[in-house]
Amino acid sequence: MKFYILKLDGSIVSTEDVLERGAWFENGEARVIGNDHPTPEIHVSTIFTGLDLGILEGPLLFETMIFGGELDRYRERYATYEEAREGHSTALLKVLETLRTRRK
């Protein structure tokens, strides 16, 4: 099985060494791309998983999820650090727009 490690500079390194990947994972280095709580009940999270979540799309190593609110269980996956950062911002904006629409 192939694992991936995200370096602090945004570069991605592949490894088949489960111990190397485990040490990186325990360290927590660069795993969290975005972590926002627009309300106490809603959490928007984007992480580097270190695993390929793609089936046919190629390596998808990042994941954004929304927990709580009307968009609960929303999920998007990305191949690159840049896509993940942009995707996190997009998900957060979706939540804020939903909240604003609900308040009208």
Secondary structure, DSSP 8 states (H G I E B T S, - for coil): --EEEE-TTS-EEEE--HHHHHHHHHHTTT-EEEEEEEETTEEEEEEE-SS---SSSS---EEEEEESSTTTT-EEEESSHHHHHHHHHHHHHHHHHHHHHHH-
